[in-house]
Amino acid sequence: MKDRLTNFEKNFNLRRFMYTTPFTKSGRPRGELNEQYKRKTILTTMHSFPYIKTRINVIQKEEKKTRELAVATHREQPDAKMLQMLLQGSVGATVNQ
C-alpha cells in the first residue's frame, strides 16, 4: 500500500479488507463501557477486487483483539504515537455506541 500513490491504485487490485466489531466477554455484542472490547478482523480473498463475480471466496481470516496494544506497551521504548492511535480507536468505538 505504501507504493500505491493514486486513488485508482489504492482502490483496485485489493485482496485484504479490514473491519472492526464490538464485543464483550459474556458474548453480547454491546455492553457497559468497562466491559466492551473491539475486535479487528482482516480478510484475505481469493481474487483481487474488483472481480467479475459479486462474491469472492475468503481464503484467510485473521482476528486481532488486544495483541496490538500489548505489543505497543511492552516495548523497551513505547511509541507514544502508536499508543495514542490504538487508544483513540478503542475509545472511539465505545463513545460512538
C-alpha atoms as an extended CHARMM CRD file, in Angstrom:
* protein
*
        97  EXT
         1         1  MET       CA              0.0000000000        0.0000000000        0.0000000000  PROA      1               0.0000000000
         2         2  LYS       CA              2.9260000000        2.3770000000        0.5420000000  PROA      2               0.0000000000
         3         3  ASP       CA              3.7930000000        2.1970000000       -3.1670000000  PROA      3               0.0000000000
         4         4  ARG       CA              0.2260000000        2.9720000000       -4.2790000000  PROA      4               0.0000000000
         5         5  LEU       CA              0.0830000000        6.7090000000       -4.8500000000  PROA      5               0.0000000000
         6         6  THR       CA             -3.0880000000        7.4580000000       -6.8330000000  PROA      6               0.0000000000
         7         7  ASN       CA             -6.7150000000        6.8200000000       -5.8300000000  PROA      7               0.0000000000
         8         8  PHE       CA             -7.0190000000        4.2810000000       -8.6540000000  PROA      8               0.0000000000
         9         9  GLU       CA             -4.0570000000        2.2770000000       -7.3200000000  PROA      9               0.0000000000
        10        10  LYS       CA             -5.3910000000        2.4490000000       -3.7510000000  PROA      10              0.0000000000
        11        11  ASN       CA             -8.8640000000        1.1490000000       -4.7090000000  PROA      11              0.0000000000
        12        12  PHE       CA             -8.1190000000       -1.5610000000       -7.3030000000  PROA      12              0.0000000000
        13        13  ASN       CA             -6.3950000000       -4.9530000000       -7.0980000000  PROA      13              0.0000000000
        14        14  LEU       CA             -7.2050000000       -5.2550000000       -3.3880000000  PROA      14              0.0000000000
        15        15  ARG       CA             -7.2010000000       -8.6410000000       -1.6700000000  PROA      15              0.0000000000
        16        16  ARG       CA             -7.1560000000       -7.6620000000        2.0240000000  PROA      16              0.0000000000
        17        17  PHE       CA            -10.0340000000       -5.9780000000        3.8260000000  PROA      17              0.0000000000
        18        18  MET       CA            -10.3400000000       -4.9040000000        7.4670000000  PROA      18              0.0000000000
        19        19  TYR       CA            -13.3440000000       -4.2100000000        9.6790000000  PROA      19              0.0000000000
        20        20  THR       CA            -13.9220000000       -3.8180000000       13.4190000000  PROA      20              0.0000000000
        21        21  THR       CA            -16.7440000000       -5.1480000000       15.5770000000  PROA      21              0.0000000000
        22        22  PRO       CA            -17.5770000000       -4.5370000000       19.2420000000  PROA      22              0.0000000000
        23        23  PHE       CA            -17.9100000000       -7.4670000000       21.6580000000  PROA      23              0.0000000000
        24        24  THR       CA            -17.9810000000       -8.3650000000       25.3580000000  PROA      24              0.0000000000
        25        25  LYS       CA            -16.5190000000      -11.3740000000       27.1430000000  PROA      25              0.0000000000
        26        26  SER       CA            -20.0390000000      -12.5220000000       28.0530000000  PROA      26              0.0000000000
        27        27  GLY       CA            -20.8510000000      -12.9580000000       24.3570000000  PROA      27              0.0000000000
        28        28  ARG       CA            -23.1500000000       -9.9710000000       23.8680000000  PROA      28              0.0000000000
        29        29  PRO       CA            -22.1810000000       -7.5870000000       21.0550000000  PROA      29              0.0000000000
        30        30  ARG       CA            -22.5700000000       -4.4930000000       23.2840000000  PROA      30              0.0000000000
        31        31  GLY       CA            -22.4250000000       -3.7930000000       26.9820000000  PROA      31              0.0000000000
        32        32  GLU       CA            -21.2520000000       -1.3610000000       29.6270000000  PROA      32              0.0000000000
        33        33  LEU       CA            -18.2590000000        0.8150000000       28.8310000000  PROA      33              0.0000000000
        34        34  ASN       CA            -15.9110000000       -1.0990000000       31.1460000000  PROA      34              0.0000000000
        35        35  GLU       CA            -16.9460000000       -4.4640000000       29.5750000000  PROA      35              0.0000000000
        36        36  GLN       CA            -16.6160000000       -3.5110000000       25.9110000000  PROA      36              0.0000000000
        37        37  TYR       CA            -13.7770000000       -4.6250000000       23.6410000000  PROA      37              0.0000000000
        38        38  LYS       CA            -13.0150000000       -4.1210000000       19.9760000000  PROA      38              0.0000000000
        39        39  ARG       CA            -12.1780000000       -6.9570000000       17.5770000000  PROA      39              0.0000000000
        40        40  LYS       CA            -10.3250000000       -6.1830000000       14.3470000000  PROA      40              0.0000000000
        41        41  THR       CA            -10.8790000000       -8.7420000000       11.5620000000  PROA      41              0.0000000000
        42        42  ILE       CA             -8.7100000000       -8.9120000000        8.4370000000  PROA      42              0.0000000000
        43        43  LEU       CA             -9.9940000000      -10.9200000000        5.4670000000  PROA      43              0.0000000000
        44        44  THR       CA             -7.8890000000      -12.0730000000        2.5160000000  PROA      44              0.0000000000
        45        45  THR       CA             -9.8040000000      -13.0130000000       -0.6460000000  PROA      45              0.0000000000
        46        46  MET       CA             -9.0370000000      -15.4970000000       -3.3890000000  PROA      46              0.0000000000
        47        47  HSD       CA             -9.2520000000      -12.9110000000       -6.1930000000  PROA      47              0.0000000000
        48        48  SER       CA             -8.4780000000       -9.2010000000       -6.2940000000  PROA      48              0.0000000000
        49        49  PHE       CA            -11.2380000000       -6.6350000000       -6.0800000000  PROA      49              0.0000000000
        50        50  PRO       CA            -12.9860000000       -5.6080000000       -8.2970000000  PROA      50              0.0000000000
        51        51  TYR       CA            -13.7990000000       -9.0150000000       -9.7440000000  PROA      51              0.0000000000
        52        52  ILE       CA            -16.3510000000      -10.3170000000      -12.2590000000  PROA      52              0.0000000000
        53        53  LYS       CA            -18.4580000000      -12.0210000000       -9.5810000000  PROA      53              0.0000000000
        54        54  THR       CA            -20.1180000000      -10.1100000000       -6.7780000000  PROA      54              0.0000000000
        55        55  ARG       CA            -18.9960000000      -12.6130000000       -4.1340000000  PROA      55              0.0000000000
        56        56  ILE       CA            -15.3770000000      -13.6090000000       -3.6960000000  PROA      56              0.0000000000
        57        57  ASN       CA            -14.2260000000      -16.5460000000       -1.5490000000  PROA      57              0.0000000000
        58        58  VAL       CA            -12.3280000000      -15.6790000000        1.6210000000  PROA      58              0.0000000000
        59        59  ILE       CA             -9.1540000000      -17.7420000000        1.9480000000  PROA      59              0.0000000000
        60        60  GLN       CA             -7.8290000000      -16.3530000000        5.2460000000  PROA      60              0.0000000000
        61        61  LYS       CA             -9.4160000000      -14.7230000000        8.2860000000  PROA      61              0.0000000000
        62        62  GLU       CA             -7.2780000000      -13.1010000000       10.9810000000  PROA      62              0.0000000000
        63        63  GLU       CA             -8.6100000000      -11.5640000000       14.1890000000  PROA      63              0.0000000000
        64        64  LYS       CA             -6.6420000000       -9.1360000000       16.3310000000  PROA      64              0.0000000000
        65        65  LYS       CA             -8.0550000000       -8.2940000000       19.7410000000  PROA      65              0.0000000000
        66        66  THR       CA             -5.5540000000       -6.8450000000       22.1890000000  PROA      66              0.0000000000
        67        67  ARG       CA             -2.3150000000       -8.0790000000       20.6550000000  PROA      67              0.0000000000
        68        68  GLU       CA             -1.5020000000       -4.6750000000       19.1370000000  PROA      68              0.0000000000
        69        69  LEU       CA             -1.9370000000       -2.8730000000       22.4490000000  PROA      69              0.0000000000
        70        70  ALA       CA              0.1720000000       -5.4470000000       24.3150000000  PROA      70              0.0000000000
        71        71  VAL       CA              2.9840000000       -5.1630000000       21.7720000000  PROA      71              0.0000000000
        72        72  ALA       CA              2.8870000000       -1.3600000000       21.9100000000  PROA      72              0.0000000000
        73        73  THR       CA              3.0610000000       -1.2270000000       25.7180000000  PROA      73              0.0000000000
        74        74  HSD       CA              5.7260000000       -3.9050000000       26.2830000000  PROA      74              0.0000000000
        75        75  ARG       CA              8.4060000000       -2.3740000000       24.0840000000  PROA      75              0.0000000000
        76        76  GLU       CA             11.6000000000       -1.0460000000       25.6730000000  PROA      76              0.0000000000
        77        77  GLN       CA             10.7730000000        2.4280000000       24.3600000000  PROA      77              0.0000000000
        78        78  PRO       CA              6.9750000000        2.6350000000       23.8800000000  PROA      78              0.0000000000
        79        79  ASP       CA              5.8990000000        4.6030000000       20.8270000000  PROA      79              0.0000000000
        80        80  ALA       CA              3.6320000000        7.4060000000       22.0790000000  PROA      80              0.0000000000
        81        81  LYS       CA              2.0110000000        7.9980000000       18.6760000000  PROA      81              0.0000000000
        82        82  MET       CA              1.1370000000        4.3160000000       18.2390000000  PROA      82              0.0000000000
        83        83  LEU       CA             -0.3050000000        4.1090000000       21.7540000000  PROA      83              0.0000000000
        84        84  GLN       CA             -2.3910000000        7.2170000000       21.1360000000  PROA      84              0.0000000000
        85        85  MET       CA             -3.8250000000        5.8200000000       17.8790000000  PROA      85              0.0000000000
        86        86  LEU       CA             -4.6750000000        2.4590000000       19.4670000000  PROA      86              0.0000000000
        87        87  LEU       CA             -6.3310000000        4.0520000000       22.4840000000  PROA      87              0.0000000000
        88        88  GLN       CA             -8.2920000000        6.5360000000       20.3760000000  PROA      88              0.0000000000
        89        89  GLY       CA             -9.5780000000        3.6700000000       18.2300000000  PROA      89              0.0000000000
        90        90  SER       CA            -10.7030000000        1.7480000000       21.3160000000  PROA      90              0.0000000000
        91        91  VAL       CA            -12.3590000000        4.7450000000       22.9480000000  PROA      91              0.0000000000
        92        92  GLY       CA            -13.9530000000        5.8900000000       19.6820000000  PROA      92              0.0000000000
        93        93  ALA       CA            -15.8020000000        2.5750000000       19.3070000000  PROA      93              0.0000000000
        94        94  THR       CA            -17.3790000000        2.8970000000       22.7450000000  PROA      94              0.0000000000
        95        95  VAL       CA            -18.1460000000        6.6230000000       22.5360000000  PROA      95              0.0000000000
        96        96  ASN       CA            -19.9720000000        6.2190000000       19.2260000000  PROA      96              0.0000000000
        97        97  GLN       CA            -22.0790000000        3.4230000000       20.6980000000  PROA      97              0.0000000000
